[in-house]
Amino acid sequence: MKAGNVLRIARWETTRSATSLDRETAIAFVVVAVALAAIVPAVVTTGPTPGEGIYRIGVDDDSPYADVAASDPQLAAVQPGSDADVTVSPVGIQYADTAKGRAALSTLRSATVAYNDAVMADEPDQAAAFPVVVSLTYRPQSIDVTSAQADTDGAGSPTTGGDGDRTDTPSTDDAATGTSPTASASGGGLSGLLGQAQSGTPSSISPPFPLQSLVFAFAFLLPLNIVIQAYGSSVLAERIDRRGEPLLVAPVSRGDIVAGKTLPYFAGAITLVSVIAAATGAGVLAVLAVAPLAALFLAATFLGAMFARSYKELTFVTVAVSVALTTYAFVPAVFAEVNQIAAISPLTVVVDSITDSGVSTGQFVLSTAPPGLAAFVLFGLGTGVYREEDMFTQLPIPSKLLDALAAPLATPRRAGVWTALFLPFVLVAELFAVALLFVAPVSLSIPVLLGAIAVIEEVAKSIHVFAAFERGQYRRSFRTALAVGAASGVGFFVAEKALLVTQLVGLPGLDIGRAAFAPALRGASPGLLLVAPLVWHVVTAAISAVGAARSRLAYVGALAAAIGVHLAYNIAVVVIALG
């Protein structure tokens, strides 16, 4: 790859895209840019207020509850004669017997408690105003549901606490419940908060949730979804209109072409992300964390555009890419202040950067290395089919996928290399499976996770091998199948040692994380721990390869058998490790 060729192609792509942009698309980009420019500063200055004014409270202006309604953004004060969800009158409080009415009453109760706490905070004698104060510290605890019970030894019996008499509080358990000066939080879901503590009245204690930071983090994803639309359209236009032929006959490599075409869009995405980072108070680290994610968005879109046969199929591809990658990046970040599992998402680095929480080297590597490596592999697969026989033919998507997977497999040794290169996808898929299952009971989550891991890893070790046999890259013989299977198994075994990075952020500290990434055989020698996984990977990969060498149907059956053997091994290891 030559820098001069890449920059020349990038300049050509920039000028061509600018001149070919139609008026409707340009207007859409301007509208989205203006919306982003307006939304981000508004969120920065005011913060997110979900459900603002959703509940109507009928109350007179001279009622104490008028101040309560004004203090909570979810409540909107109206005259008692209006159509209100809750009405406050001298004879009592009436509410509509509907789901919204009951929710409005609950919100009014919470707002009243908060209002009373604020009034009491202005009292000179704080000991009299708040006779009960709770200090809550999050402590580590196993999430083994087979024996764990809720820890209540540290909690005192409920006592009556004063919330003041300035406003009559509707009946609520929270307003009249106190606890002992110290309390211990149970459950593994809060294990990421070790050392953090909260102190205040019982009603003021609530689990931390970085809502504003998450809104900011989501704003970083919006430019990526915009850029991939233009990028995918550019790649597909070269195929449909055959505008890519001059590049194919030019004295430049396919790598130069792909890199040059991608560079302007990647630079545009990073520029937009940098602007958002400056507006939200995020640092350079946040931009560096989003950069591999931006590359992954572009890589997945590029490969999809190489497969799509029409703009309709491209729309389906870009929507699927957007939904899948947005889910992968955003869902784990929701737990940024709750659990170590959030470290798998680059957006967690963004949240930590905004909140000045600090990011360790291990966390940064875990959140950025998998998407960065996955982007590299996807670009490699797309570059493999950036040739005339694939670009300008209307082949079905599965057929082009097989071409892309088979193209780099010239020798059996290459099968092992590409199996190793698929590790980022395996890591991303398994980490995401852990993120989805870690809140479930261990008795359910671990068996489901083990099954998911078996499917993910066996497909990763065999799908390209099947493609190579289908496209005639390998001779269909039992001996060749064994050689290719052994190479694939060894490649996976060597590459999976990169999973040790998960230990840097403590994922094996979770039962489900330990089952996925760090099971240990009790009493086993280090030699056995090293040899057993190697043999198991080679055997299962060889089973799938033998089936792939015969036929498609035989491959499906052999893959199912390999998954079964893999699952049995996983269950045996985890049972021994956790038993």
C-alpha positions in Angstrom: 0.0 0.0 0.0 1.5 3.4 -1.1 0.5 6.6 0.7 0.7 8.6 -2.5 -1.8 6.4 -4.3 -4.1 6.3 -1.3 -4.2 10.1 -1.0 -4.7 10.6 -4.7 -7.7 8.2 -4.7 -9.0 9.9 -1.5 -8.9 13.3 -3.2 -10.7 11.9 -6.3 -13.3 10.3 -4.1 -13.9 13.5 -2.2 -14.4 15.6 -5.3 -16.5 13.0 -7.1 -18.8 12.6 -4.1 -19.2 16.3 -3.7 -20.2 16.8 -7.3 -22.5 13.8 -7.4 -24.4 14.7 -4.3 -28.0 15.4 -5.2 -30.0 18.3 -3.7 -32.3 16.1 -1.6 -29.4 14.3 0.0 -27.5 17.6 0.6 -30.6 19.0 2.3 -31.0 15.9 4.5 -27.3 16.1 5.6 -27.7 19.8 6.5 -30.9 19.1 8.5 -29.3 16.3 10.4 -26.2 18.5 11.1 -28.3 21.4 12.3 -30.3 19.0 14.5 -27.1 17.6 16.1 -25.8 21.1 16.6 -29.0 22.1 18.4 -29.5 18.9 20.5 -26.0 18.4 21.9 -25.7 21.9 23.5 -29.2 21.7 24.8 -28.5 18.5 26.5 -25.2 19.9 27.9 -26.9 22.9 29.4 -30.2 21.5 30.6 -29.6 17.7 30.9 -32.1 15.1 29.7 -35.6 15.4 31.2 -37.5 12.3 30.1 -41.3 12.6 30.5 -41.3 16.3 31.1 -44.8 17.5 32.0 -46.3 14.0 31.4 -48.5 14.1 34.5 -51.2 16.8 35.1 -51.7 17.7 38.7 -54.9 19.6 39.6 -53.9 22.0 42.4 -54.7 25.5 43.5 -52.0 28.1 43.4 -52.1 28.7 47.2 -51.8 24.9 47.9 -48.5 23.6 49.3 -48.6 21.0 46.6 -48.3 23.8 43.9 -44.6 24.1 44.9 -44.2 20.3 44.8 -45.6 20.2 41.3 -43.3 23.0 40.2 -40.3 21.2 41.7 -40.6 18.0 39.5 -40.3 18.3 35.7 -42.6 15.3 35.2 -45.5 17.1 36.9 -47.5 19.9 35.3 -49.8 22.0 37.6 -53.3 22.7 36.3 -56.4 24.0 37.8 -58.5 21.5 39.8 -61.4 21.7 37.4 -59.2 20.6 34.5 -58.8 17.1 33.2 -56.0 16.1 35.7 -54.4 12.7 36.4 -54.3 13.6 40.1 -56.4 16.3 41.9 -55.4 17.8 45.3 -58.3 19.2 47.2 -59.0 20.2 50.9 -60.8 16.9 51.4 -58.0 14.7 50.1 -56.2 13.5 47.0 -58.1 11.8 44.1 -56.5 10.1 41.1 -57.8 8.6 37.9 -58.2 4.8 38.2 -55.9 4.2 35.3 -52.3 3.1 34.8 -51.3 6.7 34.1 -53.3 8.0 37.2 -51.6 5.5 39.5 -48.2 6.4 38.0 -49.0 10.1 38.5 -49.8 9.5 42.1 -46.6 7.6 42.7 -44.6 10.4 41.0 -46.4 13.0 43.2 -45.5 11.0 46.3 -41.8 10.9 45.3 -41.8 14.5 44.5 -43.3 15.4 47.8 -40.6 13.4 49.7 -37.9 15.1 47.6 -39.5 18.5 48.3 -39.7 17.9 52.0 -36.0 16.8 52.0 -35.1 20.1 50.3 -37.0 22.1 52.9 -35.4 20.2 55.7 -32.0 20.8 54.2 -32.5 24.5 54.9 -33.1 24.0 58.6 -30.4 25.2 60.9 -30.5 22.1 63.1 -29.7 19.3 60.7 -29.7 16.7 63.4 -33.3 17.5 64.2 -34.3 17.7 60.6 -32.7 14.4 59.6 -32.6 12.1 62.7 -31.9 9.1 60.4 -29.0 9.2 57.9 -28.0 6.2 55.7 -24.5 5.5 54.5 -24.5 2.9 51.7 -21.3 1.3 50.5 -21.3 -1.2 47.7 -19.4 -4.4 48.5 -18.4 -7.4 46.4 -20.5 -10.5 46.6 -20.8 -13.7 44.6 -23.7 -14.0 42.2 -23.9 -17.8 42.6 -27.7 -18.0 42.8 -27.6 -21.6 44.0 -26.6 -20.6 47.5 -26.7 -16.8 47.7 -29.4 -15.2 49.7 -30.2 -11.5 50.2 -27.9 -10.1 52.9 -30.1 -8.4 55.4 -27.9 -8.7 58.5 -26.6 -5.2 58.0 -30.1 -3.6 57.8 -31.8 -2.3 60.8 -35.5 -2.7 61.5 -37.7 0.0 60.0 -38.1 3.0 62.2 -40.1 6.2 61.8 -38.2 9.1 60.4 -39.3 12.7 60.2 -39.8 14.4 56.9 -41.2 17.6 58.3 -44.7 19.0 58.5 -44.6 21.9 56.0 -46.4 19.8 53.4 -48.8 16.9 54.1 -47.1 13.9 52.4 -49.3 11.3 50.7 -48.9 7.9 52.2 -45.7 6.2 51.1 -43.5 3.6 52.6 -40.3 5.5 51.5 -41.3 8.6 53.5 -41.5 6.7 56.8 -38.7 4.2 56.5 -35.3 4.5 58.1 -32.4 2.1 58.3 -29.3 1.7 60.4 -26.3 4.0 59.8 -24.6 1.4 57.5 -26.1 -1.0 55.0 -24.6 -3.5 52.7 -25.8 -3.9 49.1 -26.3 -7.5 47.9 -25.9 -8.9 44.4 -23.2 -9.1 41.8 -24.9 -6.5 39.6 -23.3 -3.7 41.6 -19.8 -5.2 41.9 -18.4 -2.5 39.7 -19.0 0.1 42.4 -16.5 -1.2 44.9 -15.3 1.5 47.2 -18.0 4.0 46.1 -20.5 5.2 48.8 -23.6 7.3 49.1 -24.8 9.1 52.2 -28.1 10.8 53.0 -31.7 10.3 54.0 -33.3 7.0 53.1 -35.4 8.6 50.4 -32.4 10.2 48.8 -30.4 7.0 48.3 -30.7 5.7 44.7 -28.4 3.5 42.5 -26.2 5.6 40.3 -27.2 5.8 36.6 -25.3 8.0 34.1 -28.3 9.1 32.1 -26.8 12.3 30.9 -23.5 10.7 30.0 -25.4 8.0 28.0 -27.3 10.6 26.0 -23.9 12.2 25.2 -22.5 8.8 24.3 -25.4 8.0 22.0 -24.7 11.3 20.2 -21.3 9.9 19.2 -23.1 7.2 17.2 -25.3 9.5 15.1 -22.6 10.7 12.8 -21.5 7.1 12.1 -24.9 6.2 10.9 -25.0 9.2 8.6 -21.6 8.6 7.1 -22.1 5.0 6.3 -25.2 5.9 4.1 -23.0 8.0 1.8 -20.1 5.6 1.9 -22.3 2.6 1.0 -24.0 4.5 -1.8 -20.6 5.4 -3.3 -19.3 1.9 -3.3 -22.5 0.5 -4.8 -22.7 3.2 -7.5 -19.3 2.1 -8.7 -20.5 -1.4 -9.2 -23.9 -0.6 -10.7 -22.7 2.2 -13.0 -19.4 0.4 -13.6 -17.5 3.5 -12.6 -15.0 1.4 -10.7 -13.5 -0.1 -13.9 -11.0 2.7 -14.4 -9.6 2.1 -10.9 -9.3 -1.7 -11.5 -7.2 -1.2 -14.6 -5.1 1.6 -13.0 -1.5 0.7 -11.8 -2.6 0.7 -8.1 -3.3 -2.2 -5.8 -6.8 -3.1 -4.5 -5.7 -2.1 -1.0 -4.8 1.4 -2.2 -8.2 1.7 -3.8 -10.2 0.6 -0.8 -8.1 2.7 1.6 -8.3 5.8 -0.6 -12.1 5.5 -1.0 -12.6 5.0 2.7 -10.2 7.7 4.0 -12.5 10.7 3.3 -15.5 9.1 5.1 -13.4 8.0 8.0 -11.9 11.5 8.3 -15.4 13.0 8.1 -16.7 10.7 10.9 -13.7 11.5 13.2 -14.2 15.2 12.5 -17.9 15.1 13.5 -17.1 12.9 16.5 -14.4 15.4 17.6 -16.9 18.3 17.4 -19.3 16.3 19.6 -16.5 15.5 22.0 -15.7 19.2 22.4 -19.4 20.1 22.9 -19.9 17.4 25.5 -16.7 17.9 27.4 -15.3 14.5 26.4 -11.5 14.3 25.9 -9.2 13.1 23.2 -9.5 9.6 24.7 -13.1 9.5 23.8 -12.3 10.2 20.2 -9.6 7.6 20.1 -12.1 5.1 21.6 -14.7 5.8 18.9 -12.2 5.7 16.0 -12.1 1.8 15.9 -15.9 1.7 16.1 -16.1 4.2 13.2 -13.8 1.9 11.2 -16.0 -1.1 12.0 -19.1 0.8 10.8 -17.4 1.6 7.5 -15.9 -1.9 7.1 -19.2 -3.6 7.6 -20.9 -1.2 5.2 -18.2 -1.7 2.6 -18.5 -5.5 2.7 -22.3 -5.2 2.5 -22.1 -2.8 -0.4 -19.8 -5.3 -2.2 -22.5 -7.9 -1.7 -25.7 -5.9 -2.4 -27.3 -6.1 -5.9 -29.4 -2.9 -5.6 -30.0 0.1 -3.5 -32.9 -1.7 -1.8 -30.5 -4.5 -0.6 -28.0 -1.8 0.4 -30.6 -0.1 2.5 -31.3 -3.4 4.3 -27.6 -3.9 4.8 -26.9 -0.4 6.2 -29.9 -0.7 8.6 -28.8 -4.1 9.8 -25.2 -2.8 10.3 -26.5 0.3 12.1 -28.8 -1.7 14.5 -26.3 -4.4 15.3 -23.3 -2.2 15.9 -25.3 0.4 17.8 -26.7 -2.3 20.0 -23.2 -3.7 20.6 -21.8 -0.3 21.5 -24.7 1.2 23.5 -26.2 -1.6 25.5 -23.1 -2.5 27.6 -22.4 1.2 28.2 -25.7 1.4 30.1 -23.8 -0.4 32.9 -20.9 2.0 32.9 -21.2 2.8 36.6 -22.6 -0.6 37.6 -20.5 -3.5 36.3 -17.2 -4.4 34.7 -19.1 -5.9 31.7 -19.5 -2.3 30.4 -15.7 -2.3 29.5 -16.5 -4.2 26.2 -18.0 -1.1 24.7 -16.0 1.9 23.3 -18.8 4.1 24.5 -18.0 3.2 28.1 -14.7 5.1 27.5 -16.7 8.0 26.3 -18.9 7.9 29.4 -15.9 7.7 31.7 -14.2 10.5 29.9 -17.2 12.8 30.3 -17.6 11.9 34.0 -13.8 11.9 34.7 -14.0 8.4 36.1 -10.7 7.3 34.6 -10.0 4.5 32.2 -7.3 1.8 32.8 -5.1 0.6 29.9 -6.7 -2.8 30.1 -10.2 -1.4 29.8 -9.2 0.8 26.8 -7.6 -2.1 25.0 -10.6 -4.4 25.6 -13.1 -1.9 24.4 -11.1 -0.8 21.3 -9.0 -3.8 20.1 -11.9 -6.1 19.1 -13.8 -3.6 16.9 -10.5 -2.4 15.4 -9.4 -5.9 14.5 -12.8 -6.8 13.2 -12.8 -3.7 11.0 -9.4 -4.8 9.6 -10.7 -8.3 8.8 -13.9 -7.0 7.1 -12.0 -4.7 4.9 -9.7 -7.6 4.0 -12.7 -9.8 3.0 -14.2 -6.9 1.0 -10.9 -6.2 -0.7 -10.8 -9.9 -1.7 -13.9 -9.5 -3.9 -13.0 -6.1 -5.2 -12.4 -7.6 -8.6 -14.3 -7.6 -11.9 -15.9 -11.1 -11.6 -17.5 -10.1 -8.3 -18.1 -6.4 -8.7 -20.1 -6.3 -11.9 -22.0 -9.6 -11.7 -25.4 -10.0 -10.0 -24.6 -13.0 -7.8 -26.7 -13.8 -4.7 -25.3 -12.5 -1.4 -24.5 -16.0 -0.1 -22.5 -16.8 -3.2 -20.5 -13.6 -2.9 -19.9 -14.3 0.8 -18.4 -17.7 -0.1 -16.2 -15.9 -2.7 -15.0 -13.5 0.0 -14.2 -16.2 2.5 -12.5 -18.5 0.0 -10.4 -15.9 -1.8 -7.5 -15.7 0.6 -7.3 -19.5 1.3 -4.6 -20.6 -1.2 -3.0 -23.1 1.2 -4.1 -25.1 4.2 -1.9 -22.9 6.4 -3.9 -19.9 5.3 -7.0 -21.5 6.9 -5.3 -21.3 10.3 -4.2 -17.7 9.7 -7.7 -16.6 8.8 -9.2 -18.5 11.7 -7.0 -16.5 13.9 -8.1 -13.3 12.2 -11.7 -14.2 12.9 -11.0 -14.0 16.6 -12.2 -10.4 16.9 -15.6 -11.5 15.8 -15.6 -14.4 18.2 -14.5 -12.1 21.0 -17.1 -9.4 20.2 -19.9 -12.0 19.9 -19.0 -13.8 23.1 -18.5 -10.5 25.1 -21.9 -9.4 23.8 -23.4 -12.7 24.9 -22.0 -12.2 28.4 -23.4 -8.7 28.4 -26.9 -10.0 27.6 -26.8 -12.9 30.0 -24.9 -11.6 33.1 -28.1 -10.3 34.8 -29.8 -13.7 34.4 -29.5 -16.3 37.1 -26.3 -18.3 36.9 -28.3 -21.6 36.7 -29.8 -20.3 33.4 -27.1 -18.0 32.0 -24.1 -20.3 32.1 -25.7 -23.2 30.1 -27.1 -20.8 27.5 -23.7 -19.1 27.3 -21.9 -22.3 26.9 -24.1 -23.3 24.0 -23.7 -19.9 22.4 -19.9 -20.1 22.7 -19.9 -23.5 21.1 -21.9 -22.3 18.1 -19.8 -19.1 17.7 -16.4 -20.8 17.9 -17.2 -23.7 15.7 -18.7 -21.6 13.0 -15.7 -19.3 13.1 -13.3 -22.3 12.7 -15.2 -23.9 9.8 -17.2 -21.4 7.7 -14.2 -20.3 5.6 -13.0 -23.9 5.3 -16.4 -24.8 3.8 -16.2 -21.9 1.4 -12.7 -22.9 0.2 -13.9 -26.5 -0.5 -17.0 -25.1 -2.3 -14.9 -22.8 -4.5 -12.3 -25.5 -5.3 -9.5 -23.9 -3.3 -8.8 -27.3 -1.7 -8.9 -30.8 -3.1 -11.8 -32.8 -1.7 -10.0 -35.5 0.2 -10.0 -36.9 3.7 -6.3 -36.1 4.1 -6.7 -32.5 3.0 -9.6 -32.0 5.3 -7.7 -33.3 8.3 -4.8 -31.0 7.4 -7.0 -27.9 6.9 -9.0 -28.7 10.1 -5.8 -29.1 12.1 -4.5 -25.8 10.8 -7.8 -24.1 11.7 -7.8 -25.5 15.2 -4.2 -24.5 15.9 -4.9 -21.0 14.6 -7.8 -20.6 16.9 -6.0 -22.0 19.9 -3.1 -19.5 19.4 -5.3 -16.6 18.7 -7.6 -17.2 21.7 -4.8 -16.4 24.1 -5.7 -12.8 23.3 -8.8 -13.4 25.5 -6.5 -13.0 28.5 -7.0 -9.3 28.1 -10.4 -9.8 29.7 -8.7 -10.6 33.0 -7.3 -7.1 33.0 -10.7 -5.7 33.7 -12.0 -8.4 36.0 -14.5 -10.1 33.8 -13.5 -13.5 35.2 -14.5 -12.2 38.6 -18.1 -12.7 37.5 -19.3 -16.3 37.5 -20.6 -16.0 33.9 -17.4 -14.3 32.8 -15.3 -17.0 34.4 -17.3 -19.6 32.7 -16.8 -17.9 29.3 -13.2 -16.8 29.5 -11.3 -18.4 32.4 -12.5 -21.8 33.5 -9.9 -23.7 35.4 -9.8 -27.4 36.0 -9.3 -28.0 39.8 -6.1 -29.9 40.5 -5.1 -30.0 36.8 -1.5 -29.5 35.9 -0.4 -26.5 33.7 0.5 -28.9 30.9 -3.0 -30.4 30.8 -4.5 -26.9 30.9 -2.5 -26.1 27.8 -2.8 -29.3 25.8 -6.5 -30.1 26.4 -7.9 -27.0 24.7 -5.4 -27.4 21.8 -6.5 -31.0 21.2 -10.2 -30.1 21.6 -10.0 -27.3 19.0 -8.1 -29.4 16.5 -10.6 -32.3 16.9 -13.7 -30.2 16.5 -12.3 -28.2 13.6 -11.3 -31.5 11.9 -14.8 -32.9 12.3 -16.3 -29.8 10.5 -13.6 -29.9 7.8 -14.2 -33.5 6.9 -17.9 -32.7 6.5 -17.1 -29.6 4.4 -14.9 -31.7 2.1 -17.9 -34.0 1.2 -20.9 -31.7 0.6 -23.0 -28.9 2.0 -25.4 -31.3 3.8 -22.4 -33.2 5.2 -20.9 -29.9 6.5 -24.1 -29.0 8.3 -24.2 -32.4 10.0 -20.5 -32.3 10.8 -20.8 -28.8 12.2 -23.7 -29.9 14.5 -21.5 -32.8 15.7 -18.6 -30.5 16.3 -20.8 -28.1 18.3 -22.1 -31.0 20.4 -18.5 -32.2 21.2 -17.5 -28.6 22.0 -20.6 -28.1 24.3 -19.9 -31.3 26.1 -16.3 -30.3 26.7 -17.4 -26.8 28.0 -19.9 -28.3 30.3 -17.4 -30.8 31.7 -14.8 -28.0 32.3 -17.3 -25.6 33.9 -18.8 -28.3 36.1 -15.4 -29.2 37.4 -14.3 -25.6 37.7 -17.4 -24.5 39.6 -18.1 -27.7 41.4 
